[in-house]
């Protein structure tokens, strides 16, 4: 699941200035994308459409694996 999210974000942004952390609790997978402020807008998209579509793609994969998924986006702090 983490690799799929990393692939989607890197292809959308054309950048590697982000990191993805994965936290697994039983049947729930929590993914957090920490990105530089300059690419944060590309990940979220206009009116949140891009992140909504990313979440939908990951929900399909999670449903096939009989799990739940939650995707969060935050600003990278270094």
C-alpha positions, 0 to 999 in steps of 0.5 A, spaced: 500 500 500 505 504 501 509 503 495 502 504 491 501 511 494 509 513 493 508 511 486 502 515 485 505 522 489 511 521 485 508 521 478 503 526 480 508 531 483 514 529 479 518 530 485 521 526 490 521 531 496 516 527 500 516 521 505 510 516 506 509 513 513 505 507 514 502 505 521 498 498 521 493 497 526 489 490 525 485 491 519 486 499 518 492 502 514 494 509 516 498 512 511 501 519 512 504 523 506 509 529 509 511 533 503 514 540 502 510 546 501 511 547 494 508 540 492 503 540 497 498 543 493 499 538 487 498 533 492 491 536 494 489 539 488 483 544 486 478 543 491 481 537 494 480 533 487 487 529 487 487 527 494 480 524 494 482 520 487 488 518 491 484 515 497 479 512 492 484 508 488 487 506 495 480 504 498 479 499 492 486 496 493 484 496 501 477 493 499 481 487 495 485 486 501 479 486 506 482 492 510 481 499 511 485 505 509 486 512 511 490 517 507 493 524 511 497 529 508 501 534 512 507 539 511 514 536 511 518 539 517 525 538 517 
